[in-house]
Amino acid sequence: MSELVGTLLKKFKRAEKGLAETALAYDGLADSLDAQSVREWKQQERQAMEERGDLLRIYDLKLEKGKFWSI
């Protein structure tokens, strides 16, 4: 049982670290975006979480045909 606690503690610490790193990136991105767009996206998210169904399509990627992203 103590091995399980140790494993969960390690996973929790990794999750905390990852959350902190992600928060910095999220804040930087959010600060660079248009405030009106962010408000609209948050409203769409709230509505999608409440009503579900087809409204969850806001999370689908919208790509133009024939355009490819390269790394």
N, C-alpha and C positions, 0 to 999 in steps of 0.2 A: 504494500500500500504506500509506503514511503517513496518508492520509486515513481509512482504515479504523481505524487505531490511534487517531487523534484522536476519531473518532465513538464507538468503543467506550469510550474513556476518559470522554467526556462522559456516556454512558449509565450507566457504572459509578458516577460521582459522583452522578448523579441518583438511582440506586437506593440508594446509601448514605444519602443525605439522606432519602429516602422511608422507608427501613427505620428510621431513627432516630425519625422522626415517628410512625410506626406503632407502634413499641415503646412509646413514651410512652402512647399511647392504649390499647394492649393491657394494659399494666401497670396503668393506672388502672381499667380495666374488671375485670381479674382481681382486683384488690384489693377491689373492691366486691361481689364474688360470694361465695356460700357456699362454703367450702373443700371440703366434702363433694361438692357438685355438680361442682366443678372436677375433683376426683379421679375421679369417675364418668365425666365427659366425656372425660378423658384416657385412661381405660381403654377406653372405647368407640372412641376414635380409634385407639389401638394395635391393637385387635382388627380394626377395619375395614381398616386398612392391611395387616395380615398376611393376613387371610382374604378380603378384597375382596368381590365379589358384592353380594348384597342388604344386607350390613352397611354398605356405602357410603351407604345411604339416610339415615344419621345427618346427612348434609350437606344433605338436602332440607329446604326450609322447611316448617314446620308452622303452617298458618294455619287459623283457624276459619272455616267458611263463613259468609258474610254480614258478616264484619268486614273493614273496609278501613282501611289506614293512611293518614293524610293528613299532608302536610308543611306 
